Amino acid sequence: MGLSTHVLDTMHGCPAAGMAVALYATEGGQARLLQSLVLNHDGRTDAPLFDNASLRTGTYRLTFDVGAYFRARGVALPEPNFLDRVSLDFGIAHADQHYHVPLLVSPWSYSTYRGS
């Protein structure tokens, strides 16, 4: 399946539908934007970020626009808010495997892991 992500809004107990996400390739401290998208009703992308054929070893970054998402949900955030964008840097060591990078997020905390 390549590379996929999804986001769960732990404040409201639901998928983070409508959250903006950007995927970058990183190398030598530089980040190159590969794609920007908005998560669907299930807090997922409509298609894998990379399918098996296009997944390559290397380092990547997913950036999630959590501040804008929670503001759009009507959450009163302080200025500046505690979390604005969450960036996850990760590596793909085995391009023949599936990499799933989920994010569980509230306005004040987040966690991630390599999912299946």
DSSP file (Angstrom, degrees, kcal/mol; ACC not computed):
  #  RESIDUE AA STRUCTURE BP1 BP2  ACC     N-H-->O    O-->H-N    N-H-->O    O-->H-N    TCO  KAPPA ALPHA  PHI   PSI    X-CA   Y-CA   Z-CA
    1    1 A M              0   0    0      0, 0.0     2,-0.5     0, 0.0    49,-0.2   0.000 360.0 360.0 360.0 -13.2    0.0    0.0    0.0
    2    2 A G        -     0   0    0     49,-0.2    97,-3.3    47,-0.1     2,-0.4  -0.665 360.0  -9.1  85.7-120.4    3.0    2.4    0.2
    3    3 A L  E     +Ab  50  99A   0     47,-2.2    46,-2.1    -2,-0.5    47,-1.3  -0.977  67.3 162.0-124.5 130.6    2.6    5.4    2.5
    4    4 A S  E     - b   0 100A   0     95,-2.2    97,-2.8    -2,-0.4     2,-0.3  -0.928  12.2-170.8-140.7 166.0   -0.6    6.5    4.2
    5    5 A T  E     - b   0 101A   0     -2,-0.3    40,-0.8    95,-0.2     2,-0.3  -0.968   4.2-178.1-148.0 161.5   -1.7    8.7    7.1
    6    6 A H  E     -Cb  44 102A   0     95,-0.6    97,-2.2    -2,-0.3     2,-0.4  -0.958  15.8-141.1-156.6 159.6   -4.8    9.5    9.0
    7    7 A V  E     - b   0 103A   0     36,-2.2     9,-2.3    -2,-0.3     2,-0.5  -0.981   5.6-161.0-128.9 132.6   -5.6   11.9   11.9
    8    8 A L  E     -Db  15 104A   0     95,-2.6    97,-2.6    -2,-0.4     2,-0.9  -0.956  17.1-139.0-111.6 128.4   -7.8   11.4   14.9
    9    9 A D  E  >> -Db  14 105A   0      5,-3.3     5,-1.8    -2,-0.5     4,-1.4  -0.766  18.3-173.6 -83.9 104.0   -9.1   14.5   16.8
   10   10 A T  T  45S+     0   0    0     95,-2.3    96,-0.2    -2,-0.9    -1,-0.2   0.654  78.2  62.3 -80.1 -14.4   -8.8   13.3   20.4
   11   11 A M  T  45S+     0   0    0     94,-0.7    -1,-0.2     1,-0.1    95,-0.1   0.920 119.6  23.8 -71.5 -44.0  -10.5   16.5   21.8
   12   12 A H  T  45S-     0   0    0      2,-0.2    -2,-0.2    -3,-0.1    -1,-0.1   0.533 104.7-122.4 -99.6  -9.1  -13.7   15.7   20.0
   13   13 A G  T  <5S+     0   0    0     -4,-1.4    -3,-0.2     1,-0.3    -5,-0.0   0.921  74.9  96.7  69.5  45.0  -13.3   11.9   19.6
   14   14 A C  E   <S-D    9   0A   0     -5,-1.8    -5,-3.3    29,-0.0    -1,-0.3  -0.952  82.4 -73.7-153.1 168.0  -13.6   11.9   15.9
   15   15 A P  E     -D    8   0A   0      0, 0.0     2,-1.6     0, 0.0    -7,-0.2  -0.383  48.2-115.4 -63.8 150.2  -11.6   11.8   12.6
   16   16 A A    >   -     0   0    0     -9,-2.3     3,-1.6    26,-0.2    23,-0.2  -0.472  42.5-173.9 -88.6  64.5  -10.0   15.2   11.7
   17   17 A A  T 3   +     0   0    0     -2,-1.6    23,-0.2    24,-0.3    24,-0.2  -0.367  66.3  20.6 -62.2 133.7  -12.0   15.8    8.6
   18   18 A G  T 3  S+     0   0    0     21,-2.1    -1,-0.2     1,-0.3     2,-0.2   0.407  83.1 144.8  89.8  -2.2  -10.9   18.8    6.6
   19   19 A M    <   -     0   0    0     -3,-1.6    20,-2.7    21,-0.2     2,-0.3  -0.510  48.5-126.4 -71.6 136.4   -7.4   19.1    8.1
   20   20 A A  E     -G   38   0B   0     45,-0.4    45,-2.5    18,-0.2     2,-0.3  -0.643  30.3-175.9 -82.2 139.0   -4.7   20.3    5.7
   21   21 A V  E     -GH  37  64B   0     16,-2.8    16,-2.7    -2,-0.3     2,-0.4  -0.987  10.4-162.3-136.5 142.7   -1.6   18.1    5.3
   22   22 A A  E     -GH  36  63B   0     41,-2.2    41,-2.6    -2,-0.3     2,-0.5  -0.987   6.5-152.7-127.0 140.6    1.6   18.6    3.4
   23   23 A L  E     -GH  35  62B   0     12,-2.9    11,-3.2    -2,-0.4    12,-1.6  -0.950  17.3-178.1-113.0 129.6    4.1   15.9    2.4
   24   24 A Y  E     -GH  33  61B   0     37,-2.8    37,-2.2    -2,-0.5     2,-0.4  -0.916  25.2-136.1-123.2 149.3    7.8   16.8    1.9
   25   25 A A  E     -GH  32  60B   0      7,-2.5     7,-3.0    -2,-0.3     2,-0.4  -0.890  29.9-155.5 -94.5 137.6   10.9   14.9    0.9
   26   26 A T  E     +GH  31  59B   0     33,-2.7    33,-0.7    -2,-0.4     2,-0.3  -0.927  22.6 159.0-120.5 142.7   13.8   15.9    3.1
   27   27 A E  E >   -G   30   0B   0      3,-2.5     3,-1.9    -2,-0.4    -2,-0.0  -0.881  68.4  -7.8-161.4 127.3   17.5   15.7    2.3
   28   28 A G  T 3  S-     0   0    0     -2,-0.3     3,-0.1     1,-0.3    -2,-0.0   0.845 128.4 -51.5  57.0  38.1   20.4   17.6    3.8
   29   29 A G  T 3  S+     0   0    0      1,-0.3     2,-0.4     0, 0.0    -1,-0.3   0.430 115.7 113.4  81.0  -1.9   18.3   19.9    5.9
   30   30 A Q  E <   -G   27   0B   0     -3,-1.9    -3,-2.5     2,-0.0     2,-0.4  -0.812  51.8-154.5-104.7 144.8   16.2   20.9    2.8
   31   31 A A  E     -G   26   0B   0     -2,-0.4     2,-0.5    -5,-0.2    -5,-0.2  -0.974   3.5-163.5-120.8 131.2   12.5   20.1    2.4
   32   32 A R  E     -G   25   0B   0     -7,-3.0    -7,-2.5    -2,-0.4     2,-0.2  -0.961  24.1-123.7-116.2 120.9   10.9   19.8   -1.0
   33   33 A L  E     +G   24   0B   0     -2,-0.5    -9,-0.3    -9,-0.2     3,-0.1  -0.432  31.2 173.7 -65.6 127.0    7.1   19.9   -1.2
   34   34 A L  E     -     0   0B   0    -11,-3.2     2,-0.3     1,-0.4   -10,-0.2   0.780  63.0 -17.8-100.7 -40.2    5.6   16.8   -2.9
   35   35 A Q  E     -G   23   0B   0    -12,-1.6   -12,-2.9     2,-0.0    -1,-0.4  -0.970  47.1-150.5-165.6 151.9    1.9   17.3   -2.3
   36   36 A S  E     +G   22   0B   0     -2,-0.3     2,-0.3   -14,-0.2   -14,-0.2  -0.959  29.7 159.1-121.6 144.0   -0.6   19.2   -0.3
   37   37 A L  E     -G   21   0B   0    -16,-2.7   -16,-2.8    -2,-0.4     2,-0.4  -0.948  35.9-120.2-155.3 172.3   -4.1   17.8    0.5
   38   38 A V  E     -G   20   0B   0     -2,-0.3   -18,-0.2   -18,-0.2   -19,-0.1  -0.982  35.8-114.1-122.6 134.7   -7.1   18.0    2.8
   39   39 A L        -     0   0    0    -20,-2.7   -21,-2.1    -2,-0.4     6,-0.2  -0.368  31.4-125.3 -70.4 145.4   -8.2   14.9    4.8
   40   40 A N    >   -     0   0    0      4,-3.3     3,-2.4   -23,-0.2   -22,-0.3  -0.003  42.4 -73.8 -79.8-172.1  -11.6   13.4    3.9
   41   41 A H  T 3  S+     0   0    0      1,-0.3   -24,-0.3   -24,-0.2    -1,-0.1   0.701 133.6  51.9 -59.1 -22.3  -14.6   12.7    6.2
   42   42 A D  T 3  S-     0   0    0      2,-0.2    -1,-0.3   -26,-0.1   -26,-0.2   0.285 119.0-108.5 -97.9   8.7  -12.7    9.8    7.8
   43   43 A G  S <  S+     0   0    0     -3,-2.4   -36,-2.2     1,-0.3     2,-0.2   0.742  86.5 107.7  71.5  22.5   -9.6   11.9    8.5
   44   44 A R  B    S-C    6   0A   0    -38,-0.2    -4,-3.3    -6,-0.1    -1,-0.3  -0.751  76.2 -97.9-124.3 169.5   -7.7   10.0    5.8
   45   45 A T        -     0   0    0    -40,-0.8    -6,-0.1    -2,-0.2     4,-0.1  -0.583  29.9-125.5 -82.2 154.0   -6.4   10.7    2.4
   46   46 A D  S    S+     0   0    0     -2,-0.2    -1,-0.1     1,-0.1    -7,-0.0   0.769  95.0  14.4 -72.0 -24.3   -8.5    9.6   -0.6
   47   47 A A  S    S-     0   0    0      4,-0.0    -1,-0.1     1,-0.0    -2,-0.0  -0.950 101.6 -78.5-141.8 159.6   -5.6    7.7   -2.0
   48   48 A P        -     0   0    0      0, 0.0   -44,-0.2     0, 0.0     3,-0.2  -0.244  34.1-127.7 -56.3 149.1   -2.2    6.6   -0.6
   49   49 A L  S    S+     0   0    0    -46,-2.1     2,-0.3     1,-0.3   -45,-0.2   0.886 100.3   7.9 -64.5 -38.8    0.4    9.3   -0.4
   50   50 A F  B    S-A    3   0A   0    -47,-1.3   -47,-2.2   -49,-0.2    -1,-0.3  -0.991  78.7-142.7-135.9 138.9    2.7    6.9   -2.3
   51   51 A D    >>  -     0   0    0     -2,-0.3     4,-1.4   -49,-0.2     3,-0.6  -0.431  40.2 -92.5 -88.3 176.9    1.6    3.6   -3.8
   52   52 A N  T 34 S+     0   0    0      1,-0.2     3,-0.2     2,-0.2   -50,-0.1   0.864 124.6  53.1 -58.6 -37.6    3.9    0.5   -3.6
   53   53 A A  T 34 S+     0   0    0      1,-0.2    -1,-0.2   -52,-0.0    42,-0.0   0.807 115.5  37.6 -71.0 -29.2    5.4    1.3   -7.1
   54   54 A S  T <4 S+     0   0    0     -3,-0.6     2,-0.2     2,-0.1    -1,-0.2   0.543  85.8 112.3-103.1  -7.0    6.3    4.9   -6.3
   55   55 A L     <  -     0   0    0     -4,-1.4     2,-0.3    40,-0.2    40,-0.0  -0.484  46.3-174.3 -68.2 132.3    7.5    4.6   -2.6
   56   56 A R        -     0   0    0     -2,-0.2    38,-0.1    38,-0.1    36,-0.1  -0.930  29.6-102.7-126.7 150.3   11.3    5.2   -2.3
   57   57 A T  S    S+     0   0    0     -2,-0.3     2,-0.3    36,-0.1    36,-0.2  -0.375  74.0  85.7 -64.1 152.1   13.7    4.9    0.6
   58   58 A G  E    S- I   0  92B   0     34,-1.9    34,-3.3    -2,-0.0     2,-0.4  -0.919  76.9 -58.3 146.9-171.5   14.6    8.2    2.1
   59   59 A T  E     +HI  26  91B   0    -33,-0.7   -33,-2.7    -2,-0.3     2,-0.3  -0.866  48.3 177.0-112.8 144.6   13.5   10.8    4.6
   60   60 A Y  E     -HI  25  90B   0     30,-2.9    30,-2.3    -2,-0.4     2,-0.4  -0.859  18.8-144.4-139.6 166.6   10.2   12.6    4.6
   61   61 A R  E     -HI  24  89B   0    -37,-2.2   -37,-2.8    -2,-0.3     2,-0.5  -0.994   3.2-162.3-139.0 131.0    8.1   15.1    6.6
   62   62 A L  E     -HI  23  88B   0     26,-2.2    26,-2.9    -2,-0.4     2,-0.5  -0.965  11.7-163.7-107.1 129.0    4.4   15.3    7.1
   63   63 A T  E     -HI  22  87B   0    -41,-2.6   -41,-2.2    -2,-0.5     2,-0.5  -0.969   1.1-163.2-118.1 123.9    3.1   18.6    8.3
   64   64 A F  E     -HI  21  86B   0     22,-2.9    22,-2.4    -2,-0.5     2,-1.7  -0.908  17.0-140.6-109.5 127.6   -0.4   18.8    9.8
   65   65 A D     >  +     0   0    0    -45,-2.5     4,-1.6    -2,-0.5   -45,-0.4  -0.558  39.2 157.1 -88.0  74.3   -2.2   22.2   10.1
   66   66 A V  H  >  +     0   0    0     -2,-1.7     4,-2.6    18,-0.4     5,-0.2   0.849  64.5  57.9 -73.1 -35.5   -3.7   21.5   13.5
   67   67 A G  H  > S+     0   0    0     17,-3.2     4,-2.3    -3,-0.2     5,-0.2   0.945 109.5  44.1 -60.1 -49.4   -4.2   25.1   14.6
   68   68 A A  H  > S+     0   0    0     16,-0.4     4,-2.4     1,-0.2    -1,-0.2   0.883 112.2  54.5 -63.2 -38.6   -6.4   26.0   11.6
   69   69 A Y  H  X S+     0   0    0     -4,-1.6     4,-1.3     2,-0.2    -2,-0.2   0.951 111.3  42.8 -60.4 -50.3   -8.3   22.8   12.0
   70   70 A F  H  <>S+     0   0    0     -4,-2.6     5,-2.4     1,-0.2    -2,-0.2   0.864 112.8  52.9 -69.4 -34.6   -9.2   23.4   15.6
   71   71 A R  H ><5S+     0   0    0     -4,-2.3     3,-1.7    -5,-0.2    -1,-0.2   0.921 108.0  51.8 -61.8 -42.5  -10.0   27.1   14.9
   72   72 A A  H 3<5S+     0   0    0     -4,-2.4    -1,-0.2     1,-0.3    -2,-0.2   0.786 104.7  56.9 -64.9 -26.5  -12.4   26.0   12.1
   73   73 A R  T 3<5S-     0   0    0     -4,-1.3    -1,-0.3    -5,-0.2    -2,-0.2   0.460 123.1-107.5 -81.6  -1.0  -14.0   23.6   14.6
   74   74 A G  T < 5 +     0   0    0     -3,-1.7     2,-0.4     1,-0.3    -3,-0.2   0.624  64.8 155.0  86.7  13.7  -14.8   26.6   16.8
   75   75 A V      < -     0   0    0     -5,-2.4     2,-0.9     1,-0.1    -1,-0.3  -0.620  45.9-127.6 -76.8 128.4  -12.2   25.9   19.5
   76   76 A A        -     0   0    0     -2,-0.4    -1,-0.1     0, 0.0    -5,-0.1  -0.678  34.7-172.7 -77.7 108.0  -11.2   29.0   21.4
   77   77 A L        -     0   0    0     -2,-0.9     4,-0.1   -10,-0.1     2,-0.0  -0.793  23.0-115.9-103.6 144.6   -7.4   28.9   21.1
   78   78 A P        -     0   0    0      0, 0.0    -1,-0.1     0, 0.0     4,-0.0  -0.306  46.2 -85.3 -69.4 163.8   -5.0   31.3   22.9
   79   79 A E  S    S+     0   0    0      1,-0.3     2,-0.1     2,-0.1     3,-0.0  -0.963 124.0  25.7-116.4 116.4   -2.8   33.6   20.8
   80   80 A P  S    S-     0   0    0      0, 0.0    -1,-0.3     0, 0.0     2,-0.1   0.574 103.2-138.3 -77.4 152.5   -0.4   32.2   20.0
   81   81 A N        -     0   0    0     -2,-0.1     3,-0.1    -4,-0.1    -2,-0.1  -0.372  15.6-118.3 -74.4 157.7   -1.9   28.7   20.3
   82   82 A F  S    S+     0   0    0      1,-0.2     2,-0.5    25,-0.1    26,-0.1   0.933 100.9  27.0 -63.6 -49.3    0.2   26.0   21.8
   83   83 A L        +     0   0    0     24,-0.8    -1,-0.2     1,-0.1     3,-0.1  -0.971  61.0 156.6-116.2 127.1    0.2   23.8   18.6
   84   84 A D  S    S+     0   0    0     -2,-0.5   -17,-3.2     1,-0.4     2,-0.4   0.754  73.6   6.0-108.4 -63.8   -0.1   25.4   15.2
   85   85 A R        -     0   0    0    -20,-0.2     2,-0.6   -19,-0.2    -1,-0.4  -0.984  64.9-150.7-123.0 136.4    1.5   22.9   12.8
   86   86 A V  E     -I   64   0B   0    -22,-2.4   -22,-2.9    -2,-0.4     2,-0.5  -0.933  13.7-166.4-105.9 121.1    2.8   19.5   13.8
   87   87 A S  E     -I   63   0B   0     -2,-0.6     2,-0.6   -24,-0.2   -24,-0.2  -0.931   3.1-166.0-110.4 128.4    5.7   18.2   11.6
   88   88 A L  E     -I   62   0B   0    -26,-2.9   -26,-2.2    -2,-0.5     2,-0.5  -0.958   3.1-162.2-114.7 116.1    6.7   14.6   11.7
   89   89 A D  E     +I   61   0B   0     -2,-0.6     2,-0.3   -28,-0.2   -28,-0.2  -0.843  24.2 159.0 -95.8 131.7   10.0   13.7   10.2
   90   90 A F  E     -I   60   0B   0    -30,-2.3   -30,-2.9    -2,-0.5     2,-0.4  -0.957  31.1-124.8-149.4 163.4   10.4   10.0    9.5
   91   91 A G  E     -I   59   0B   0     -2,-0.3     2,-0.7   -32,-0.2   -32,-0.2  -0.883   4.7-147.2-116.8 146.3   12.4    7.6    7.3
   92   92 A I  E     +I   58   0B   0    -34,-3.3   -34,-1.9    -2,-0.4     3,-0.2  -0.944  25.9 164.7-107.4 108.8   11.4    5.0    4.8
   93   93 A A        +     0   0    0     -2,-0.7     2,-0.5     1,-0.2    -1,-0.1   0.731  69.6  40.4 -95.5 -26.6   14.0    2.2    5.1
   94   94 A H    >   -     0   0    0      1,-0.1     3,-2.1   -38,-0.1    -1,-0.2  -0.862  60.1-172.1-130.5  96.0   12.1   -0.6    3.2
   95   95 A A  T 3  S+     0   0    0     -2,-0.5   -40,-0.2     1,-0.3    -1,-0.1   0.611  84.8  65.1 -66.0 -11.7   10.2    0.6    0.1
   96   96 A D  T 3  S+     0   0    0      2,-0.1    -1,-0.3   -43,-0.0     2,-0.2   0.444  94.0  76.1 -89.2   0.1    8.6   -2.8   -0.2
   97   97 A Q  S <  S-     0   0    0     -3,-2.1     2,-0.4   -96,-0.1   -95,-0.1  -0.673  86.5-107.5-107.0 163.3    6.8   -2.4    3.1
   98   98 A H        -     0   0    0     -2,-0.2     2,-0.5   -97,-0.1   -95,-0.2  -0.769  28.5-162.6 -88.8 133.3    3.7   -0.4    4.0
   99   99 A Y  E     -b    3   0A   0    -97,-3.3   -95,-2.2    -2,-0.4     2,-0.5  -0.978   7.5-177.0-116.9 120.2    4.3    2.7    6.1
  100  100 A H  E     -bE   4 115A   0     15,-0.7    15,-2.8    -2,-0.5   -95,-0.2  -0.980   5.0-169.5-118.2 125.4    1.3    4.2    7.9
  101  101 A V  E     -b    5   0A   0    -97,-2.8   -95,-0.6    -2,-0.5     2,-0.2  -0.826  11.5-177.1-119.1  89.9    1.9    7.4    9.9
  102  102 A P  E     -b    6   0A   0      0, 0.0    11,-0.6     0, 0.0     2,-0.4  -0.497  11.4-152.8 -85.1 157.5   -1.2    8.3   12.0
  103  103 A L  E     -bF   7 112A   0    -97,-2.2   -95,-2.6    -2,-0.2     2,-0.5  -0.997   6.4-165.6-130.3 127.9   -1.5   11.4   14.2
  104  104 A L  E     +bF   8 111A   0      7,-2.6     7,-2.0    -2,-0.4     2,-0.3  -0.971  30.2 173.3-108.3 123.4   -3.6   11.6   17.3
  105  105 A V  E     +bF   9 110A   0    -97,-2.6   -95,-2.3    -2,-0.5   -94,-0.7  -0.972  28.3 171.0-143.9 145.9   -4.0   15.3   18.2
  106  106 A S        -     0   0    0      3,-2.7     3,-0.4    -2,-0.3   -36,-0.1  -0.772  57.7 -90.5-130.3 178.6   -5.7   17.8   20.4
  107  107 A P  S    S+     0   0    0      0, 0.0   -24,-0.8     0, 0.0   -25,-0.1   0.668 126.9  34.1 -66.3 -12.3   -4.9   21.6   20.7
  108  108 A W  S    S+     0   0    0      1,-0.2     2,-0.3   -26,-0.1    -3,-0.0   0.459 121.8  20.7-123.0  -4.0   -2.4   20.7   23.4
  109  109 A S        -     0   0    0     -3,-0.4    -3,-2.7   -26,-0.1     2,-0.3  -0.993  50.9-173.9-159.7 161.4   -0.9   17.4   22.6
  110  110 A Y  E     -F  105   0A   0     -2,-0.3     2,-0.3    -5,-0.2    -5,-0.2  -0.986   1.7-170.6-154.1 159.3   -0.1   14.8   19.9
  111  111 A S  E     -F  104   0A   0     -7,-2.0    -7,-2.6    -2,-0.3     2,-0.3  -0.980   5.8-178.7-146.8 158.2    1.2   11.3   19.5
  112  112 A T  E     +F  103   0A   0     -2,-0.3     2,-0.3    -9,-0.2    -9,-0.2  -0.913   3.6 173.4-147.2 170.9    2.2    9.2   16.5
  113  113 A Y        -     0   0    0    -11,-0.6     2,-0.9    -2,-0.3    -2,-0.0  -0.957  46.4 -84.9-167.3 169.0    3.5    5.7   15.7
  114  114 A R        -     0   0    0     -2,-0.3   -13,-0.2   -13,-0.1     2,-0.0  -0.814  55.6-168.8 -87.8 110.7    4.2    3.5   12.8
  115  115 A G  B      E  100   0A   0    -15,-2.8   -15,-0.7    -2,-0.9   -17,-0.0  -0.127 360.0 360.0 -88.7-172.5    0.9    1.9   12.1
  116  116 A S              0   0    0    -17,-0.1    -1,-0.1    -2,-0.0   -15,-0.1   0.376 360.0 360.0-115.3 360.0   -0.1   -1.0    9.9
